[in-house]
Every structure is written in structure tokens, then in C-alpha cells.
């Protein structure tokens, strides 16, 4: 290594060290809000659907013989619909998709909603979203409808366990 390069590397290292020392001396400020948090956190396996059809003679003729199939199936994972209401007001209504490049991994739910301390009615509905005109899923929806009283800075954790939603209140954050 050349002396000029070594000197520059040493100067950068000293500068980074000084910056790190300075940053460790900065005071940490905890959030001063007394709001409570409703946190939804769970994972679930998606539901796979396939649509199969018989290819036309023209489609088969356009393919090499080794790629001709009597049935062509296209499939994917069905998304979920998550609806959350606090005190009768909708705070979230959207789809939850499965993870992975091909969408073949579990779906993860992680949402947080800040609310003032005190009594609240928490309603959560999580179900397979088949879209308009699709057959209904045999998988029952996960539903939570609870009256809770939250202390300042408390965390209400909503989780899925054995096919149902449950709540756990954690002490202040």
C-alpha cells in the first residue's frame, strides 16, 4: 500500500471513530406520547387455487411435441382481506398477500394503530379474499370483537393461535 493511501485510510478511520464517540454521547429521548398501541402480528399459510383448461388444437400445434399437455393449469395463492375497526371506525381495510417471489410463502400480518388511552372496542376480521364471483372458501374467517381498556403507553397484541384471534395486553412500552 502506498504511504499516501495508508495515511488517507488512517484519517478516515480516525474520523469515523470520532463520529461514533460523538454519537454515543447524544442523549436518547424516549417517545413522550401517552398513546396506547394496538398491534396485530401473526403469520398464516395461504390457500392455493388452480384453473385448468383443455388447450385448443391450434395451441397444441404451435407447441413442440414434448411440451403438449392434455390440460393446462394456471394457479396462484389467494390473498387475504384484513379489516380493522376501532370504536366503530375503520382504521384498515386491505389485502394481505402471501410472501415469496412466486407468492408461495406464508402471509405475514404486522399492523400497528395508535389510540388514546381508555376504553375501546376492537374489531378485527381476517379472511380469504376470493374476489367477486369466486367460490367461497371453506376456511372460516378469523374474527375478534372485544371491549378493552388501555392504559397510557400500553400495547394490545392481537395474535392468531389455533385458528382464532386472541389478545394480550403488554405493560407500557
Kinemage of the C-alpha trace (Angstrom):
@kinemage 1
@onewidth
@group {chain A} dominant
@subgroup {mainchain}
@vectorlist {calphas} color= white
{ca unk a 1} P 0.000 0.000 0.000
{ca unk a 2} L 1.359 3.446 -0.830
{ca unk a 3} L 2.111 5.862 2.061
{ca unk a 4} L -0.450 8.384 0.775
{ca unk a 5} L -3.182 5.734 0.664
{ca unk a 6} L -2.260 4.471 4.142
{ca unk a 7} L -2.414 7.998 5.526
{ca unk a 8} L -5.819 8.611 3.950
{ca unk a 9} L -7.162 5.292 5.320
{ca unk a 10} L -5.896 6.166 8.813
{ca unk a 11} L -7.510 9.622 8.610
{ca unk a 12} L -10.857 8.090 7.590
{ca unk a 13} L -10.645 5.559 10.454
{ca unk a 14} L -9.923 8.321 12.995
{ca unk a 15} L -12.800 10.411 11.627
{ca unk a 16} L -15.260 7.511 11.826
{ca unk a 17} L -14.142 6.689 15.376
{ca unk a 18} L -14.573 10.320 16.460
{ca unk a 19} L -18.023 10.392 14.886
{ca unk a 20} L -19.020 7.206 16.705
{ca unk a 21} L -17.784 8.569 20.045
{ca unk a 22} L -19.722 11.814 19.474
{ca unk a 23} L -22.935 9.960 18.599
{ca unk a 24} L -22.784 7.767 21.718
{ca unk a 25} L -22.773 10.912 23.860
{ca unk a 26} L -26.064 12.176 22.373
{ca unk a 27} L -28.996 11.875 24.788
{ca unk a 28} L -31.690 9.302 23.996
{ca unk a 29} L -35.214 10.673 24.020
{ca unk a 30} L -37.965 8.187 24.585
{ca unk a 31} L -41.286 8.889 22.924
{ca unk a 32} L -43.231 11.147 25.281
{ca unk a 33} L -46.664 10.284 23.928
{ca unk a 34} L -49.095 8.545 26.269
{ca unk a 35} L -50.903 6.877 23.360
{ca unk a 36} L -51.576 3.154 23.514
{ca unk a 37} L -50.831 0.811 20.610
{ca unk a 38} L -52.968 -1.906 19.085
{ca unk a 39} L -50.578 -4.302 17.328
{ca unk a 40} L -51.635 -7.133 15.016
{ca unk a 41} L -48.949 -9.756 14.475
{ca unk a 42} L -49.254 -13.260 13.038
{ca unk a 43} L -48.457 -15.425 10.035
{ca unk a 44} L -50.650 -17.859 8.181
{ca unk a 45} L -50.360 -20.250 5.266
{ca unk a 46} L -52.150 -19.211 2.096
{ca unk a 47} L -54.666 -21.136 0.037
{ca unk a 48} L -53.702 -22.273 -3.455
{ca unk a 49} L -56.190 -22.194 -6.338
{ca unk a 50} L -55.801 -23.515 -9.867
{ca unk a 51} L -57.771 -23.036 -13.063
{ca unk a 52} L -57.357 -25.843 -15.565
{ca unk a 53} L -58.495 -25.952 -19.190
{ca unk a 54} L -58.113 -28.115 -22.247
{ca unk a 55} L -55.915 -26.446 -24.897
{ca unk a 56} L -57.269 -25.918 -28.405
{ca unk a 57} L -55.900 -27.826 -31.394
{ca unk a 58} L -54.181 -24.616 -32.596
{ca unk a 59} L -52.404 -24.165 -29.249
{ca unk a 60} L -51.199 -27.764 -29.301
{ca unk a 61} L -49.980 -27.489 -32.912
{ca unk a 62} L -47.931 -24.382 -32.016
{ca unk a 63} L -46.013 -26.299 -29.326
{ca unk a 64} L -43.193 -28.815 -29.810
{ca unk a 65} L -44.425 -32.406 -29.270
{ca unk a 66} L -42.641 -32.812 -25.922
{ca unk a 67} L -44.471 -29.738 -24.483
{ca unk a 68} L -48.022 -30.738 -25.459
{ca unk a 69} L -50.266 -31.371 -22.490
{ca unk a 70} L -53.847 -32.556 -22.372
{ca unk a 71} L -54.624 -29.997 -19.695
{ca unk a 72} L -53.088 -26.571 -18.940
{ca unk a 73} L -53.322 -25.432 -15.329
{ca unk a 74} L -52.557 -21.954 -14.040
{ca unk a 75} L -52.636 -21.218 -10.356
{ca unk a 76} L -51.618 -18.985 -7.551
{ca unk a 77} L -52.214 -18.125 -3.934
{ca unk a 78} L -55.404 -16.392 -2.900
{ca unk a 79} L -54.863 -13.138 -0.966
{ca unk a 80} L -56.425 -12.426 2.398
{ca unk a 81} L -58.616 -9.476 3.398
{ca unk a 82} L -57.885 -7.733 6.712
{ca unk a 83} L -60.427 -5.346 8.195
{ca unk a 84} L -59.788 -3.484 11.451
{ca unk a 85} L -62.159 -1.108 13.232
{ca unk a 86} L -61.601 0.748 16.493
{ca unk a 87} L -64.669 2.178 18.215
{ca unk a 88} L -66.742 1.503 15.096
{ca unk a 89} L -64.399 3.456 12.790
{ca unk a 90} L -62.493 1.564 10.099
{ca unk a 91} L -58.744 2.054 10.534
{ca unk a 92} L -57.621 -0.546 7.958
{ca unk a 93} L -59.267 -2.429 5.103
{ca unk a 94} L -56.894 -4.057 2.670
{ca unk a 95} L -55.434 -7.187 1.173
{ca unk a 96} L -52.621 -9.211 2.693
{ca unk a 97} L -50.650 -11.185 0.109
{ca unk a 98} L -48.508 -14.228 0.637
{ca unk a 99} L -44.747 -13.673 0.615
{ca unk a 100} L -42.117 -15.013 -1.746
{ca unk a 101} L -41.204 -14.315 -5.353
{ca unk a 102} L -43.952 -16.648 -6.549
{ca unk a 103} L -46.300 -15.814 -3.694
{ca unk a 104} L -45.961 -19.348 -2.329
{ca unk a 105} L -44.792 -18.462 1.184
{ca unk a 106} L -46.849 -17.656 4.299
{ca unk a 107} L -48.729 -14.377 4.623
{ca unk a 108} L -47.481 -12.078 7.389
{ca unk a 109} L -49.681 -9.608 9.217
{ca unk a 110} L -47.996 -6.774 11.107
{ca unk a 111} L -50.009 -3.612 11.629
{ca unk a 112} L -49.961 -1.028 14.420
{ca unk a 113} L -52.603 1.524 15.315
{ca unk a 114} L -52.090 4.275 17.882
{ca unk a 115} L -55.096 5.107 20.044
{ca unk a 116} L -55.671 7.304 23.082
{ca unk a 117} L -55.698 5.519 26.445
{ca unk a 118} L -59.066 4.405 27.768
{ca unk a 119} L -61.877 2.062 26.756
{ca unk a 120} L -62.085 0.889 23.128
{ca unk a 121} L -63.960 -1.646 21.054
{ca unk a 122} L -61.527 -3.502 18.780
{ca unk a 123} L -62.918 -5.420 15.806
{ca unk a 124} L -60.683 -7.479 13.507
{ca unk a 125} L -61.752 -9.707 10.608
{ca unk a 126} L -59.208 -11.730 8.607
{ca unk a 127} L -60.438 -13.980 5.808
{ca unk a 128} L -59.604 -15.426 2.416
{ca unk a 129} L -60.340 -12.804 -0.265
{ca unk a 130} L -61.578 -14.656 -3.306
{ca unk a 131} L -62.813 -11.525 -5.088
{ca unk a 132} L -66.086 -11.033 -6.902
{ca unk a 133} L -67.837 -14.054 -8.339
{ca unk a 134} L -65.445 -16.591 -6.811
{ca unk a 135} L -66.453 -19.637 -4.831
{ca unk a 136} L -66.453 -19.216 -1.086
{ca unk a 137} L -63.541 -20.652 0.840
{ca unk a 138} L -64.115 -23.431 3.320
{ca unk a 139} L -61.615 -21.720 5.595
{ca unk a 140} L -63.545 -19.831 8.286
{ca unk a 141} L -62.671 -16.177 8.890
{ca unk a 142} L -60.712 -15.162 11.980
{ca unk a 143} L -62.809 -12.689 13.951
{ca unk a 144} L -62.100 -10.656 17.065
{ca unk a 145} L -64.649 -8.315 18.663
{ca unk a 146} L -63.529 -7.188 22.120
{ca unk a 147} L -64.042 -4.330 24.551
{ca unk a 148} L -60.689 -3.352 26.100
{ca unk a 149} L -59.378 -0.617 28.372
{ca unk a 150} L -55.850 0.505 27.548
{ca unk a 151} L -53.506 2.260 29.929
{ca unk a 152} L -51.183 5.013 28.662
{ca unk a 153} L -48.368 3.544 26.514
{ca unk a 154} L -49.816 0.026 26.767
{ca unk a 155} L -49.544 -2.386 23.850
{ca unk a 156} L -52.503 -4.588 22.983
{ca unk a 157} L -51.191 -7.531 20.968
{ca unk a 158} L -53.617 -9.382 18.680
{ca unk a 159} L -52.310 -12.792 17.570
{ca unk a 160} L -53.603 -15.885 15.800
{ca unk a 161} L -53.479 -19.136 17.724
{ca unk a 162} L -55.058 -22.456 16.792
{ca unk a 163} L -57.491 -20.952 14.315
{ca unk a 164} L -58.723 -17.967 16.316
{ca unk a 165} L -57.604 -14.459 17.222
{ca unk a 166} L -56.657 -13.628 20.794
{ca unk a 167} L -55.416 -10.557 22.633
{ca unk a 168} L -52.600 -9.986 25.063
{ca unk a 169} L -52.028 -6.684 26.828
{ca unk a 170} L -48.419 -5.828 27.458
{ca unk a 171} L -47.257 -3.321 30.057
{ca unk a 172} L -46.205 0.161 28.979
{ca unk a 173} L -43.628 0.338 26.208
